[in-house]
Amino acid sequence: MNLWDFLWWMLWVYLFFAYLWVLFTIFRDLFRDRHLNGWLKAVWIFFLIFAPFITALIYVIARGRSMAERSVQSQLAAQQATTSYIKEVAGSGSRGPSDEISAAASLLAAGTITQQEFDQLKAKALAG
């Protein structure tokens, strides 16, 4: 095997993996689309299995714009979920000093903490 055969083989391997990536992207988009009914999804899948190259090309041409919109919506939803989770986990770190003092005051009024513990929490909240 000479260098050109190896490079030719590498090109075909690259194209094969790029083609698989396109197919997986199309399948993911098909199942993400809520406006397309089950029968039409089955038809797309049938043709993707039995005539994959031409069907993938037609799918990208016909549904490329909506495919991109669904991808952006999915990424925005994931980003919002991540931001929401971070805010939820951060919890008290996002509250201001007045919120922490009022929470400590309610604990003091309920008898959960002592006056000394309240003073420590107040000093800690004011220190920032």
Distance bins in CASP14 RR format, pairs under 12 A and 6 or more apart:
PFRMAT RR
TARGET T0000
AUTHOR 0000-0000-0000
RMODE 2
METHOD distances of the structure
MODEL  1
1 7 0 0 0 0 0 1 0 0 0 0 0
1 8 0 0 0 0 1 0 0 0 0 0 0
1 9 0 0 0 0 1 0 0 0 0 0 0
1 10 0 0 0 0 0 1 0 0 0 0 0
2 8 0 0 0 0 1 0 0 0 0 0 0
2 9 0 0 0 0 0 1 0 0 0 0 0
3 9 0 0 0 0 0 1 0 0 0 0 0
3 10 0 0 0 0 0 1 0 0 0 0 0
4 10 0 0 0 0 0 1 0 0 0 0 0
4 11 0 0 0 0 0 1 0 0 0 0 0
5 11 0 0 0 0 0 1 0 0 0 0 0
5 12 0 0 0 0 0 1 0 0 0 0 0
6 12 0 0 0 0 0 1 0 0 0 0 0
6 13 0 0 0 0 0 1 0 0 0 0 0
7 13 0 0 0 0 0 1 0 0 0 0 0
7 14 0 0 0 0 0 1 0 0 0 0 0
8 14 0 0 0 0 0 1 0 0 0 0 0
8 15 0 0 0 0 0 1 0 0 0 0 0
9 15 0 0 0 0 0 1 0 0 0 0 0
9 16 0 0 0 0 0 1 0 0 0 0 0
10 16 0 0 0 0 0 1 0 0 0 0 0
10 17 0 0 0 0 0 1 0 0 0 0 0
11 17 0 0 0 0 0 1 0 0 0 0 0
11 18 0 0 0 0 0 1 0 0 0 0 0
12 18 0 0 0 0 0 1 0 0 0 0 0
12 19 0 0 0 0 0 1 0 0 0 0 0
13 19 0 0 0 0 0 1 0 0 0 0 0
13 20 0 0 0 0 0 1 0 0 0 0 0
14 20 0 0 0 0 0 1 0 0 0 0 0
14 21 0 0 0 0 0 1 0 0 0 0 0
15 21 0 0 0 0 0 1 0 0 0 0 0
15 22 0 0 0 0 0 1 0 0 0 0 0
15 53 0 0 0 0 0 1 0 0 0 0 0
16 22 0 0 0 0 0 1 0 0 0 0 0
16 23 0 0 0 0 0 1 0 0 0 0 0
16 52 0 0 0 0 0 1 0 0 0 0 0
16 53 0 0 0 0 0 1 0 0 0 0 0
17 23 0 0 0 0 0 1 0 0 0 0 0
17 24 0 0 0 0 0 1 0 0 0 0 0
18 24 0 0 0 0 0 1 0 0 0 0 0
18 25 0 0 0 0 0 1 0 0 0 0 0
18 56 0 0 0 0 0 1 0 0 0 0 0
19 25 0 0 0 0 0 1 0 0 0 0 0
19 26 0 0 0 0 0 1 0 0 0 0 0
19 48 0 0 0 0 0 1 0 0 0 0 0
19 52 0 0 0 0 1 0 0 0 0 0 0
19 53 1 0 0 1 0 0 0 0 0 0 0
19 56 1 0 0 1 0 0 0 0 0 0 0
19 57 0 0 0 0 0 1 0 0 0 0 0
19 60 0 0 0 0 0 1 0 0 0 0 0
20 26 0 0 0 0 0 1 0 0 0 0 0
20 27 0 0 0 0 0 1 0 0 0 0 0
20 48 0 0 0 0 0 1 0 0 0 0 0
20 52 0 0 0 0 0 1 0 0 0 0 0
20 56 0 0 0 0 0 1 0 0 0 0 0
21 27 0 0 0 0 0 1 0 0 0 0 0
21 28 0 0 0 0 0 1 0 0 0 0 0
21 56 0 0 0 0 0 1 0 0 0 0 0
22 28 0 0 0 0 0 1 0 0 0 0 0
22 29 0 0 0 0 0 1 0 0 0 0 0
22 48 0 0 0 0 0 1 0 0 0 0 0
22 52 0 0 0 0 1 0 0 0 0 0 0
22 53 0 0 0 0 1 0 0 0 0 0 0
22 55 0 0 0 0 0 1 0 0 0 0 0
22 56 1 0 1 0 0 0 0 0 0 0 0
22 57 0 0 0 0 1 0 0 0 0 0 0
22 59 0 0 0 0 1 0 0 0 0 0 0
22 60 1 0 0 1 0 0 0 0 0 0 0
22 64 0 0 0 0 0 1 0 0 0 0 0
22 67 0 0 0 0 0 1 0 0 0 0 0
23 29 0 0 0 0 0 1 0 0 0 0 0
23 30 0 0 0 0 0 1 0 0 0 0 0
23 44 0 0 0 0 0 1 0 0 0 0 0
23 45 0 0 0 0 0 1 0 0 0 0 0
23 47 0 0 0 0 0 1 0 0 0 0 0
23 48 1 0 0 1 0 0 0 0 0 0 0
23 49 0 0 0 0 1 0 0 0 0 0 0
23 52 1 0 0 1 0 0 0 0 0 0 0
23 53 0 0 0 0 1 0 0 0 0 0 0
23 55 0 0 0 0 1 0 0 0 0 0 0
23 56 1 0 0 1 0 0 0 0 0 0 0
23 57 0 0 0 0 0 1 0 0 0 0 0
23 59 0 0 0 0 1 0 0 0 0 0 0
23 60 0 0 0 0 0 1 0 0 0 0 0
24 30 0 0 0 0 0 1 0 0 0 0 0
24 31 0 0 0 0 0 1 0 0 0 0 0
24 48 0 0 0 0 0 1 0 0 0 0 0
24 52 0 0 0 0 0 1 0 0 0 0 0
24 56 0 0 0 0 0 1 0 0 0 0 0
25 31 0 0 0 0 0 1 0 0 0 0 0
25 32 0 0 0 0 0 1 0 0 0 0 0
25 48 0 0 0 0 0 1 0 0 0 0 0
25 56 0 0 0 0 1 0 0 0 0 0 0
25 59 0 0 0 0 1 0 0 0 0 0 0
25 60 0 0 0 0 1 0 0 0 0 0 0
25 63 0 0 0 0 0 1 0 0 0 0 0
25 64 0 0 0 0 0 1 0 0 0 0 0
25 67 1 0 0 1 0 0 0 0 0 0 0
25 68 0 0 0 0 0 1 0 0 0 0 0
25 70 0 0 0 0 0 1 0 0 0 0 0
25 71 0 0 0 0 1 0 0 0 0 0 0
25 74 0 0 0 0 0 1 0 0 0 0 0
26 32 0 0 0 0 0 1 0 0 0 0 0
26 33 0 0 0 0 0 1 0 0 0 0 0
26 41 0 0 0 0 0 1 0 0 0 0 0
26 44 1 0 0 1 0 0 0 0 0 0 0
26 45 0 0 0 0 1 0 0 0 0 0 0
26 47 0 0 0 0 0 1 0 0 0 0 0
26 48 1 0 0 1 0 0 0 0 0 0 0
26 49 0 0 0 0 0 1 0 0 0 0 0
26 52 0 0 0 0 1 0 0 0 0 0 0
26 53 0 0 0 0 0 1 0 0 0 0 0
26 55 0 0 0 0 1 0 0 0 0 0 0
26 56 1 0 1 0 0 0 0 0 0 0 0
26 57 0 0 0 0 0 1 0 0 0 0 0
26 58 0 0 0 0 0 1 0 0 0 0 0
26 59 1 0 1 0 0 0 0 0 0 0 0
26 60 1 0 0 1 0 0 0 0 0 0 0
26 61 0 0 0 0 0 1 0 0 0 0 0
26 62 0 0 0 0 0 1 0 0 0 0 0
26 63 0 0 0 0 1 0 0 0 0 0 0
26 64 0 0 0 0 1 0 0 0 0 0 0
26 67 1 0 0 1 0 0 0 0 0 0 0
26 70 0 0 0 0 0 1 0 0 0 0 0
26 71 0 0 0 0 0 1 0 0 0 0 0
27 33 0 0 0 0 0 1 0 0 0 0 0
27 41 0 0 0 0 1 0 0 0 0 0 0
27 44 0 0 0 0 1 0 0 0 0 0 0
27 45 1 0 0 1 0 0 0 0 0 0 0
27 48 1 0 0 1 0 0 0 0 0 0 0
27 49 0 0 0 0 0 1 0 0 0 0 0
27 52 0 0 0 0 0 1 0 0 0 0 0
27 55 0 0 0 0 0 1 0 0 0 0 0
27 56 0 0 0 0 0 1 0 0 0 0 0
27 59 0 0 0 0 0 1 0 0 0 0 0
27 67 0 0 0 0 0 1 0 0 0 0 0
28 67 0 0 0 0 1 0 0 0 0 0 0
28 70 0 0 0 0 1 0 0 0 0 0 0
28 71 0 0 0 0 1 0 0 0 0 0 0
28 74 0 0 0 0 1 0 0 0 0 0 0
29 35 0 0 0 0 0 1 0 0 0 0 0
29 36 0 0 0 0 1 0 0 0 0 0 0
29 41 0 0 0 0 0 1 0 0 0 0 0
29 44 0 0 0 0 1 0 0 0 0 0 0
29 45 0 0 0 0 0 1 0 0 0 0 0
29 48 0 0 0 0 0 1 0 0 0 0 0
29 56 0 0 0 0 0 1 0 0 0 0 0
29 59 0 0 0 0 1 0 0 0 0 0 0
29 60 0 0 0 0 1 0 0 0 0 0 0
29 62 0 0 0 0 0 1 0 0 0 0 0
29 63 1 0 0 1 0 0 0 0 0 0 0
29 64 0 0 0 0 1 0 0 0 0 0 0
29 65 0 0 0 0 0 1 0 0 0 0 0
29 66 0 0 0 0 1 0 0 0 0 0 0
29 67 1 0 1 0 0 0 0 0 0 0 0
29 68 0 0 0 0 1 0 0 0 0 0 0
29 69 0 0 0 0 0 1 0 0 0 0 0
29 70 1 0 0 1 0 0 0 0 0 0 0
29 71 1 0 0 1 0 0 0 0 0 0 0
29 73 0 0 0 0 0 1 0 0 0 0 0
29 74 0 0 0 0 1 0 0 0 0 0 0
30 36 1 0 0 1 0 0 0 0 0 0 0
30 37 0 0 0 0 0 1 0 0 0 0 0
30 38 0 0 0 0 1 0 0 0 0 0 0
30 40 0 0 0 0 1 0 0 0 0 0 0
30 41 1 0 1 0 0 0 0 0 0 0 0
30 42 0 0 0 0 1 0 0 0 0 0 0
30 43 0 0 0 0 0 1 0 0 0 0 0
30 44 1 0 1 0 0 0 0 0 0 0 0
30 45 1 0 0 1 0 0 0 0 0 0 0
30 46 0 0 0 0 0 1 0 0 0 0 0
30 47 0 0 0 0 0 1 0 0 0 0 0
30 48 0 0 0 0 1 0 0 0 0 0 0
30 55 0 0 0 0 0 1 0 0 0 0 0
30 56 0 0 0 0 0 1 0 0 0 0 0
30 59 0 0 0 0 1 0 0 0 0 0 0
30 63 0 0 0 0 1 0 0 0 0 0 0
30 66 0 0 0 0 0 1 0 0 0 0 0
30 67 0 0 0 0 1 0 0 0 0 0 0
30 70 0 0 0 0 0 1 0 0 0 0 0
31 38 0 0 0 0 1 0 0 0 0 0 0
31 41 1 0 0 1 0 0 0 0 0 0 0
31 42 0 0 0 0 0 1 0 0 0 0 0
31 44 0 0 0 0 0 1 0 0 0 0 0
31 45 0 0 0 0 1 0 0 0 0 0 0
31 70 0 0 0 0 0 1 0 0 0 0 0
31 74 0 0 0 0 0 1 0 0 0 0 0
32 41 0 0 0 0 0 1 0 0 0 0 0
32 63 0 0 0 0 0 1 0 0 0 0 0
32 66 0 0 0 0 0 1 0 0 0 0 0
32 67 0 0 0 0 1 0 0 0 0 0 0
32 68 0 0 0 0 0 1 0 0 0 0 0
32 69 0 0 0 0 0 1 0 0 0 0 0
32 70 1 0 1 0 0 0 0 0 0 0 0
32 71 0 0 0 0 1 0 0 0 0 0 0
32 72 0 0 0 0 0 1 0 0 0 0 0
32 73 0 0 0 0 1 0 0 0 0 0 0
32 74 1 0 0 1 0 0 0 0 0 0 0
32 75 0 0 0 0 0 1 0 0 0 0 0
32 77 0 0 0 0 0 1 0 0 0 0 0
33 40 0 0 0 0 1 0 0 0 0 0 0
33 41 1 0 0 1 0 0 0 0 0 0 0
33 44 0 0 0 0 1 0 0 0 0 0 0
33 59 0 0 0 0 0 1 0 0 0 0 0
33 63 0 0 0 0 1 0 0 0 0 0 0
33 64 0 0 0 0 0 1 0 0 0 0 0
33 66 1 0 0 1 0 0 0 0 0 0 0
33 67 0 0 0 0 1 0 0 0 0 0 0
33 69 0 0 0 0 0 1 0 0 0 0 0
33 70 1 0 0 1 0 0 0 0 0 0 0
33 71 0 0 0 0 0 1 0 0 0 0 0
33 73 0 0 0 0 0 1 0 0 0 0 0
33 74 0 0 0 0 0 1 0 0 0 0 0
34 41 0 0 0 0 0 1 0 0 0 0 0
34 66 0 0 0 0 0 1 0 0 0 0 0
34 70 0 0 0 0 1 0 0 0 0 0 0
34 73 0 0 0 0 0 1 0 0 0 0 0
34 74 0 0 0 0 0 1 0 0 0 0 0
35 41 0 0 0 0 0 1 0 0 0 0 0
35 63 0 0 0 0 0 1 0 0 0 0 0
35 66 0 0 0 0 1 0 0 0 0 0 0
35 69 0 0 0 0 0 1 0 0 0 0 0
35 70 0 0 0 0 1 0 0 0 0 0 0
36 42 0 0 0 0 0 1 0 0 0 0 0
36 43 0 0 0 0 1 0 0 0 0 0 0
36 44 0 0 0 0 1 0 0 0 0 0 0
36 45 0 0 0 0 0 1 0 0 0 0 0
36 59 0 0 0 0 0 1 0 0 0 0 0
36 62 0 0 0 0 0 1 0 0 0 0 0
36 63 0 0 0 0 1 0 0 0 0 0 0
36 66 0 0 0 0 1 0 0 0 0 0 0
36 67 0 0 0 0 0 1 0 0 0 0 0
36 70 0 0 0 0 0 1 0 0 0 0 0
37 43 0 0 0 0 0 1 0 0 0 0 0
37 44 0 0 0 0 0 1 0 0 0 0 0
38 44 0 0 0 0 1 0 0 0 0 0 0
38 45 0 0 0 0 1 0 0 0 0 0 0
38 46 0 0 0 0 0 1 0 0 0 0 0
39 45 0 0 0 0 0 1 0 0 0 0 0
39 46 0 0 0 0 0 1 0 0 0 0 0
40 46 0 0 0 0 0 1 0 0 0 0 0
40 47 0 0 0 0 0 1 0 0 0 0 0
40 59 0 0 0 0 0 1 0 0 0 0 0
40 62 0 0 0 0 0 1 0 0 0 0 0
40 63 0 0 0 0 0 1 0 0 0 0 0
41 47 0 0 0 0 0 1 0 0 0 0 0
41 48 0 0 0 0 0 1 0 0 0 0 0
41 59 0 0 0 0 0 1 0 0 0 0 0
41 63 0 0 0 0 0 1 0 0 0 0 0
42 48 0 0 0 0 0 1 0 0 0 0 0
42 49 0 0 0 0 0 1 0 0 0 0 0
43 49 0 0 0 0 0 1 0 0 0 0 0
43 50 0 0 0 0 0 1 0 0 0 0 0
43 51 0 0 0 0 0 1 0 0 0 0 0
43 55 0 0 0 0 1 0 0 0 0 0 0
43 58 0 0 0 0 0 1 0 0 0 0 0
43 59 0 0 0 0 0 1 0 0 0 0 0
44 50 0 0 0 0 0 1 0 0 0 0 0
44 51 0 0 0 0 0 1 0 0 0 0 0
44 52 0 0 0 0 0 1 0 0 0 0 0
44 55 1 0 0 1 0 0 0 0 0 0 0
44 56 0 0 0 0 1 0 0 0 0 0 0
44 58 0 0 0 0 1 0 0 0 0 0 0
44 59 1 0 0 1 0 0 0 0 0 0 0
44 60 0 0 0 0 0 1 0 0 0 0 0
44 62 0 0 0 0 0 1 0 0 0 0 0
44 63 0 0 0 0 1 0 0 0 0 0 0
44 67 0 0 0 0 0 1 0 0 0 0 0
45 51 0 0 0 0 0 1 0 0 0 0 0
45 52 0 0 0 0 0 1 0 0 0 0 0
45 55 0 0 0 0 1 0 0 0 0 0 0
45 56 0 0 0 0 0 1 0 0 0 0 0
45 59 0 0 0 0 0 1 0 0 0 0 0
46 52 0 0 0 0 0 1 0 0 0 0 0
46 55 0 0 0 0 1 0 0 0 0 0 0
47 53 0 0 0 0 0 1 0 0 0 0 0
47 54 0 0 0 0 1 0 0 0 0 0 0
47 55 1 0 1 0 0 0 0 0 0 0 0
47 56 0 0 0 0 1 0 0 0 0 0 0
47 57 0 0 0 0 0 1 0 0 0 0 0
47 58 0 0 0 0 1 0 0 0 0 0 0
47 59 0 0 0 0 1 0 0 0 0 0 0
48 54 0 0 0 0 1 0 0 0 0 0 0
48 55 1 0 1 0 0 0 0 0 0 0 0
48 56 1 0 0 1 0 0 0 0 0 0 0
48 57 0 0 0 0 0 1 0 0 0 0 0
48 58 0 0 0 0 1 0 0 0 0 0 0
48 59 1 0 0 1 0 0 0 0 0 0 0
48 60 0 0 0 0 0 1 0 0 0 0 0
49 55 0 0 0 0 1 0 0 0 0 0 0
49 56 0 0 0 0 0 1 0 0 0 0 0
51 57 0 0 0 0 0 1 0 0 0 0 0
51 58 0 0 0 0 1 0 0 0 0 0 0
51 59 0 0 0 0 0 1 0 0 0 0 0
52 58 0 0 0 0 0 1 0 0 0 0 0
52 59 0 0 0 0 0 1 0 0 0 0 0
53 59 0 0 0 0 0 1 0 0 0 0 0
53 60 0 0 0 0 0 1 0 0 0 0 0
54 60 0 0 0 0 0 1 0 0 0 0 0
54 61 0 0 0 0 0 1 0 0 0 0 0
55 61 0 0 0 0 0 1 0 0 0 0 0
55 62 0 0 0 0 0 1 0 0 0 0 0
55 63 0 0 0 0 0 1 0 0 0 0 0
56 62 0 0 0 0 0 1 0 0 0 0 0
56 63 0 0 0 0 0 1 0 0 0 0 0
56 64 0 0 0 0 0 1 0 0 0 0 0
56 67 0 0 0 0 0 1 0 0 0 0 0
57 63 0 0 0 0 0 1 0 0 0 0 0
57 64 0 0 0 0 0 1 0 0 0 0 0
58 64 0 0 0 0 0 1 0 0 0 0 0
59 66 0 0 0 0 0 1 0 0 0 0 0
59 67 0 0 0 0 1 0 0 0 0 0 0
60 66 0 0 0 0 0 1 0 0 0 0 0
60 67 1 0 0 1 0 0 0 0 0 0 0
60 68 0 0 0 0 0 1 0 0 0 0 0
61 67 0 0 0 0 0 1 0 0 0 0 0
63 69 0 0 0 0 0 1 0 0 0 0 0
63 70 0 0 0 0 1 0 0 0 0 0 0
63 71 0 0 0 0 0 1 0 0 0 0 0
64 70 0 0 0 0 1 0 0 0 0 0 0
64 71 0 0 0 0 1 0 0 0 0 0 0
65 71 0 0 0 0 0 1 0 0 0 0 0
65 72 0 0 0 0 0 1 0 0 0 0 0
66 72 0 0 0 0 0 1 0 0 0 0 0
66 73 0 0 0 0 0 1 0 0 0 0 0
67 73 0 0 0 0 0 1 0 0 0 0 0
67 74 0 0 0 0 0 1 0 0 0 0 0
68 74 0 0 0 0 0 1 0 0 0 0 0
68 75 0 0 0 0 0 1 0 0 0 0 0
69 75 0 0 0 0 0 1 0 0 0 0 0
69 76 0 0 0 0 0 1 0 0 0 0 0
70 76 0 0 0 0 0 1 0 0 0 0 0
70 77 0 0 0 0 0 1 0 0 0 0 0
71 77 0 0 0 0 0 1 0 0 0 0 0
71 78 0 0 0 0 0 1 0 0 0 0 0
72 78 0 0 0 0 0 1 0 0 0 0 0
72 79 0 0 0 0 0 1 0 0 0 0 0
73 79 0 0 0 0 0 1 0 0 0 0 0
73 80 0 0 0 0 0 1 0 0 0 0 0
74 80 0 0 0 0 0 1 0 0 0 0 0
74 81 0 0 0 0 0 1 0 0 0 0 0
75 81 0 0 0 0 0 1 0 0 0 0 0
75 82 0 0 0 0 0 1 0 0 0 0 0
76 82 0 0 0 0 0 1 0 0 0 0 0
76 83 0 0 0 0 0 1 0 0 0 0 0
77 83 0 0 0 0 0 1 0 0 0 0 0
77 84 0 0 0 0 0 1 0 0 0 0 0
78 84 0 0 0 0 0 1 0 0 0 0 0
78 85 0 0 0 0 0 1 0 0 0 0 0
79 85 0 0 0 0 0 1 0 0 0 0 0
79 86 0 0 0 0 0 1 0 0 0 0 0
80 86 0 0 0 0 0 1 0 0 0 0 0
80 87 0 0 0 0 0 1 0 0 0 0 0
81 87 0 0 0 0 0 1 0 0 0 0 0
81 88 0 0 0 0 0 1 0 0 0 0 0
82 88 0 0 0 0 0 1 0 0 0 0 0
82 89 0 0 0 0 0 1 0 0 0 0 0
83 89 0 0 0 0 0 1 0 0 0 0 0
83 90 0 0 0 0 0 1 0 0 0 0 0
83 94 0 0 0 0 0 1 0 0 0 0 0
84 90 0 0 0 0 0 1 0 0 0 0 0
84 91 0 0 0 0 0 1 0 0 0 0 0
84 94 0 0 0 0 0 1 0 0 0 0 0
85 91 0 0 0 0 0 1 0 0 0 0 0
86 93 0 0 0 0 0 1 0 0 0 0 0
86 94 0 0 0 0 1 0 0 0 0 0 0
87 93 0 0 0 0 1 0 0 0 0 0 0
87 94 1 0 0 1 0 0 0 0 0 0 0
87 95 0 0 0 0 0 1 0 0 0 0 0
88 94 0 0 0 0 1 0 0 0 0 0 0
91 99 0 0 0 0 0 1 0 0 0 0 0
91 100 0 0 0 0 0 1 0 0 0 0 0
91 103 0 0 0 0 0 1 0 0 0 0 0
92 99 0 0 0 0 1 0 0 0 0 0 0
92 100 1 0 0 1 0 0 0 0 0 0 0
92 103 0 0 0 0 1 0 0 0 0 0 0
92 104 0 0 0 0 0 1 0 0 0 0 0
92 121 0 0 0 0 0 1 0 0 0 0 0
92 124 0 0 0 0 0 1 0 0 0 0 0
92 125 0 0 0 0 1 0 0 0 0 0 0
92 128 0 0 0 0 0 1 0 0 0 0 0
93 99 0 0 0 0 1 0 0 0 0 0 0
93 100 0 0 0 0 1 0 0 0 0 0 0
93 103 0 0 0 0 0 1 0 0 0 0 0
93 124 0 0 0 0 0 1 0 0 0 0 0
93 125 0 0 0 0 0 1 0 0 0 0 0
93 128 0 0 0 0 0 1 0 0 0 0 0
94 100 0 0 0 0 0 1 0 0 0 0 0
95 101 0 0 0 0 1 0 0 0 0 0 0
95 102 0 0 0 0 1 0 0 0 0 0 0
95 103 1 0 0 1 0 0 0 0 0 0 0
95 104 0 0 0 0 0 1 0 0 0 0 0
95 125 0 0 0 0 1 0 0 0 0 0 0
95 128 0 0 0 0 0 1 0 0 0 0 0
96 102 0 0 0 0 1 0 0 0 0 0 0
96 103 0 0 0 0 0 1 0 0 0 0 0
96 124 0 0 0 0 0 1 0 0 0 0 0
96 125 1 0 0 1 0 0 0 0 0 0 0
96 126 0 0 0 0 0 1 0 0 0 0 0
96 128 0 0 0 0 1 0 0 0 0 0 0
97 103 0 0 0 0 0 1 0 0 0 0 0
97 104 0 0 0 0 0 1 0 0 0 0 0
97 121 0 0 0 0 0 1 0 0 0 0 0
97 122 0 0 0 0 1 0 0 0 0 0 0
97 123 0 0 0 0 0 1 0 0 0 0 0
97 124 0 0 0 0 1 0 0 0 0 0 0
97 125 1 0 1 0 0 0 0 0 0 0 0
97 126 1 0 1 0 0 0 0 0 0 0 0
97 127 0 0 0 0 1 0 0 0 0 0 0
97 128 1 0 0 1 0 0 0 0 0 0 0
98 104 0 0 0 0 0 1 0 0 0 0 0
98 105 0 0 0 0 0 1 0 0 0 0 0
98 122 0 0 0 0 0 1 0 0 0 0 0
98 125 0 0 0 0 1 0 0 0 0 0 0
98 126 0 0 0 0 1 0 0 0 0 0 0
98 128 0 0 0 0 0 1 0 0 0 0 0
99 105 0 0 0 0 0 1 0 0 0 0 0
99 106 0 0 0 0 0 1 0 0 0 0 0
99 121 0 0 0 0 0 1 0 0 0 0 0
99 125 0 0 0 0 1 0 0 0 0 0 0
100 106 0 0 0 0 0 1 0 0 0 0 0
100 107 0 0 0 0 0 1 0 0 0 0 0
100 118 0 0 0 0 0 1 0 0 0 0 0
100 120 0 0 0 0 0 1 0 0 0 0 0
100 121 1 0 0 1 0 0 0 0 0 0 0
100 122 0 0 0 0 1 0 0 0 0 0 0
100 123 0 0 0 0 0 1 0 0 0 0 0
100 124 1 0 0 1 0 0 0 0 0 0 0
100 125 1 1 0 0 0 0 0 0 0 0 0
100 126 0 0 0 0 1 0 0 0 0 0 0
100 127 0 0 0 0 0 1 0 0 0 0 0
100 128 0 0 0 0 1 0 0 0 0 0 0
101 107 0 0 0 0 0 1 0 0 0 0 0
101 108 0 0 0 0 0 1 0 0 0 0 0
101 118 0 0 0 0 1 0 0 0 0 0 0
101 119 0 0 0 0 0 1 0 0 0 0 0
101 120 0 0 0 0 0 1 0 0 0 0 0
101 121 1 0 0 1 0 0 0 0 0 0 0
101 122 1 0 1 0 0 0 0 0 0 0 0
101 123 0 0 0 0 0 1 0 0 0 0 0
101 124 0 0 0 0 1 0 0 0 0 0 0
101 125 1 0 1 0 0 0 0 0 0 0 0
101 126 1 0 0 1 0 0 0 0 0 0 0
101 127 0 0 0 0 0 1 0 0 0 0 0
101 128 0 0 0 0 0 1 0 0 0 0 0
102 108 0 0 0 0 0 1 0 0 0 0 0
102 109 0 0 0 0 0 1 0 0 0 0 0
102 118 0 0 0 0 0 1 0 0 0 0 0
102 121 0 0 0 0 0 1 0 0 0 0 0
102 122 0 0 0 0 0 1 0 0 0 0 0
102 125 0 0 0 0 1 0 0 0 0 0 0
103 109 0 0 0 0 0 1 0 0 0 0 0
103 110 0 0 0 0 0 1 0 0 0 0 0
103 112 0 0 0 0 0 1 0 0 0 0 0
103 113 0 0 0 0 0 1 0 0 0 0 0
103 118 0 0 0 0 0 1 0 0 0 0 0
103 121 0 0 0 0 1 0 0 0 0 0 0
103 122 0 0 0 0 0 1 0 0 0 0 0
103 125 0 0 0 0 1 0 0 0 0 0 0
104 110 0 0 0 0 0 1 0 0 0 0 0
104 111 0 0 0 0 0 1 0 0 0 0 0
104 112 0 0 0 0 1 0 0 0 0 0 0
104 113 1 0 0 1 0 0 0 0 0 0 0
104 114 0 0 0 0 0 1 0 0 0 0 0
104 115 0 0 0 0 0 1 0 0 0 0 0
104 116 0 0 0 0 0 1 0 0 0 0 0
104 117 0 0 0 0 1 0 0 0 0 0 0
104 118 1 0 1 0 0 0 0 0 0 0 0
104 119 0 0 0 0 1 0 0 0 0 0 0
104 120 0 0 0 0 1 0 0 0 0 0 0
104 121 1 0 1 0 0 0 0 0 0 0 0
104 122 1 0 0 1 0 0 0 0 0 0 0
104 123 0 0 0 0 0 1 0 0 0 0 0
104 124 0 0 0 0 1 0 0 0 0 0 0
104 125 1 0 0 1 0 0 0 0 0 0 0
104 126 0 0 0 0 0 1 0 0 0 0 0
105 111 0 0 0 0 0 1 0 0 0 0 0
105 112 0 0 0 0 0 1 0 0 0 0 0
105 113 0 0 0 0 1 0 0 0 0 0 0
105 115 0 0 0 0 0 1 0 0 0 0 0
105 117 0 0 0 0 0 1 0 0 0 0 0
105 118 1 0 0 1 0 0 0 0 0 0 0
105 119 0 0 0 0 0 1 0 0 0 0 0
105 121 0 0 0 0 1 0 0 0 0 0 0
105 122 0 0 0 0 1 0 0 0 0 0 0
105 125 0 0 0 0 0 1 0 0 0 0 0
106 112 0 0 0 0 1 0 0 0 0 0 0
106 113 0 0 0 0 1 0 0 0 0 0 0
106 118 0 0 0 0 0 1 0 0 0 0 0
106 121 0 0 0 0 0 1 0 0 0 0 0
107 113 1 0 1 0 0 0 0 0 0 0 0
107 114 0 0 0 0 1 0 0 0 0 0 0
107 115 0 0 0 0 0 1 0 0 0 0 0
107 117 0 0 0 0 1 0 0 0 0 0 0
107 118 1 0 0 1 0 0 0 0 0 0 0
107 120 0 0 0 0 0 1 0 0 0 0 0
107 121 0 0 0 0 1 0 0 0 0 0 0
107 122 0 0 0 0 0 1 0 0 0 0 0
108 114 1 0 0 1 0 0 0 0 0 0 0
108 115 1 0 0 1 0 0 0 0 0 0 0
108 116 0 0 0 0 0 1 0 0 0 0 0
108 117 1 0 0 1 0 0 0 0 0 0 0
108 118 1 0 1 0 0 0 0 0 0 0 0
108 119 0 0 0 0 1 0 0 0 0 0 0
108 120 0 0 0 0 0 1 0 0 0 0 0
108 121 0 0 0 0 1 0 0 0 0 0 0
108 122 0 0 0 0 1 0 0 0 0 0 0
109 115 0 0 0 0 0 1 0 0 0 0 0
109 118 0 0 0 0 1 0 0 0 0 0 0
110 118 0 0 0 0 0 1 0 0 0 0 0
111 117 0 0 0 0 0 1 0 0 0 0 0
111 118 0 0 0 0 1 0 0 0 0 0 0
112 118 0 0 0 0 1 0 0 0 0 0 0
112 121 0 0 0 0 0 1 0 0 0 0 0
113 119 0 0 0 0 1 0 0 0 0 0 0
113 120 0 0 0 0 1 0 0 0 0 0 0
113 121 1 0 0 1 0 0 0 0 0 0 0
113 122 0 0 0 0 0 1 0 0 0 0 0
114 120 0 0 0 0 1 0 0 0 0 0 0
114 121 0 0 0 0 0 1 0 0 0 0 0
115 121 0 0 0 0 0 1 0 0 0 0 0
115 122 0 0 0 0 0 1 0 0 0 0 0
116 122 0 0 0 0 0 1 0 0 0 0 0
116 123 0 0 0 0 0 1 0 0 0 0 0
117 123 0 0 0 0 0 1 0 0 0 0 0
117 124 0 0 0 0 0 1 0 0 0 0 0
118 124 0 0 0 0 0 1 0 0 0 0 0
118 125 0 0 0 0 0 1 0 0 0 0 0
119 125 0 0 0 0 0 1 0 0 0 0 0
119 126 0 0 0 0 0 1 0 0 0 0 0
120 126 0 0 0 0 0 1 0 0 0 0 0
120 127 0 0 0 0 0 1 0 0 0 0 0
121 127 0 0 0 0 0 1 0 0 0 0 0
121 128 0 0 0 0 0 1 0 0 0 0 0
122 128 0 0 0 0 0 1 0 0 0 0 0
END
